[in-house]
Amino acid sequence: MNNIFLEEKAQISVELIIVLAAVVAVVLILVSQLQATSQQGSQKLEKTAEDVFKKIDDI
């Protein structure tokens, strides 16, 4: 009887580890996408700021 409970606990912990690994993988993918998006946003903001300063210089 004890072996059944130990096997169920082991099965649950293995499944929990698999789920946690999947969650970590998804989080890492989201973080990398957010970093890429923020880098693109930073470049666009820098270009816009340069354009604004050029227009101010023209005035």
Secondary structure, 3 states (H helix, E strand, C coil): CHHHHHHHHHHHHHHHHHHHHHHHHHHHHHHHHHHHHHHHHHHHHHHHHHHHHHHHHHC
